Amino acid sequence: MNVTRTTFNEVMVPNYAPADIVPVRGQGSRIWDQQGREYIDLAAGIAVTSLGHCHPKLVAALTEQAGKLWHLSNVMTNEPALRLAKKLVAATFADRVFFCNSGAEANEAAFKLARRYGNTINPAKHEIISFYNAFHGRTLFTVSVGGQAKYTQGFEPIPGGITHLPFNDLAALKNAISDRTCAVVLEPVQGEGGILPATREFIEGARKLCDEHRALLIFDEVQSGMGRSGQLYAYMNYGVAPDVLTSAKGLGGGFPIGAMLCTQKAADVLAFGTHGSTYGGNPLACAVAEAVHDLINDPALLKGVETRAQQLKDGLNAIGKRYGIFEPARGLGLLIGAPMAAAWKGRAKDVVNAGLRHGVWMLVAGPDVLRMAPSLIIPEADIAEALKRIEAAVAELVALPQAVGA
Ligand SMILES: *Cc1c(COP(=O)(O)O)cnc(C)c1O
């Protein structure tokens, strides 16, 4: 059957606006479209394919498990899930793990846990504190906790008991937190919000305030986790552990899986029957994620994240300066944002589109920030080639007369 990008407009719900190309194959940090054109992948499917496309060890883990056992449900447990959970517990602050299928589901579990936790102390202890520009997923609860009004508009009535504050504003948090607060939730690096790392003072202060008010501290590491920051989880860069942490995206390297990691105290709240998922902890997903974890939880790989991040940031900063298009790049590890310069505000997407014309796939984080989240093992030669292509794309964009009314 012949399908093209045009088919999308004929058969798909219009909630997405995919790029004009349709990739059909990937290997490492390169993808090829239906016409056989090749692209360097600096997007990794939004920080997901952190070991590139079709990594031989992931293909082996998936195909081996595919010949053994695909699915049981949680009426039975399974070996890949138990092994993965043991490894996550050994590698992090966590005592317990809950598996699900996406970042939104991991956060949904965390927020439900927070509500039940508050309830066990006092029914009035139900307030969740979150931050503007935060992104926690697209279920009704997670868009409500998220800090971007555009994602809740038209979906009202939305769940209540949620307060939003400016990110990195410790004084505001100190003012707002109370014994009615059941949880404070934050991304150690705001991803969709523009690649904004939390300050050390903010993370340390949030931990202290949560302890004082018996509130859970939840880190949403769906985007910043699994090696992307240069540490297994971004909280390790700050030396501050949460009570609950959510992981997804890079966790499965492209196979859908999510996880909520938590302390024993938090886990006790989700007693038998209180929460669940048919697919959560599926053997296929867990077998792949175990292979991902084995490869990424390795000091040499994590060190390589830092050198690659430096190479990419240096190259972006040079281009930004030469063409006056970006401000200095920011982020943590290989989660990199290049804010558009004042004259280019609102035009990050134009750079992404120009990049595709020149054979490089990048992302935006809002209208004003160009985002990059490549494979953690992208070859240095691919970064060098990608930078050449970005420069060609930017040179083309700078030379173009800006469309009237654009
Ligand atoms: C992507 C993302 C989510 C949502 O994950 P899905 O798998 O799309 O549901 C939640 N939180 C953060 C920080 C994310 O970047």
The ligand as a MOL file (V3000), in Angstrom:
LIG
                    3D

  0  0  0     0  0            999 V3000
M  V30 BEGIN CTAB
M  V30 COUNTS 15 15 0 0 0
M  V30 BEGIN ATOM
M  V30 1 C 7.5380 14.1070 27.3820 0
M  V30 2 C 7.3500 14.4520 28.7990 0
M  V30 3 C 6.2620 13.9460 29.5240 0
M  V30 4 C 5.1620 13.1180 28.8840 0
M  V30 5 O 5.6230 11.9090 28.4220 0
M  V30 6 P 4.6880 11.0650 27.4140 0
M  V30 7 O 5.4480 9.7880 27.2220 0
M  V30 8 O 4.5580 11.8780 26.1700 0
M  V30 9 O 3.3900 10.8640 28.0720 0
M  V30 10 C 6.1830 14.2430 30.8640 0
M  V30 11 N 7.1100 14.9930 31.4650 0
M  V30 12 C 8.1720 15.5000 30.8030 0
M  V30 13 C 9.1970 16.2960 31.5400 0
M  V30 14 C 8.3180 15.2590 29.4430 0
M  V30 15 O 9.3450 15.7880 28.7820 0
M  V30 END ATOM
M  V30 BEGIN BOND
M  V30 1 1 1 2
M  V30 2 1 2 3
M  V30 3 2 2 14
M  V30 4 1 3 4
M  V30 5 2 3 10
M  V30 6 1 4 5
M  V30 7 1 5 6
M  V30 8 2 6 7
M  V30 9 1 6 8
M  V30 10 1 6 9
M  V30 11 1 10 11
M  V30 12 2 11 12
M  V30 13 1 12 13
M  V30 14 1 12 14
M  V30 15 1 14 15
M  V30 END BOND
M  V30 END CTAB
M  END
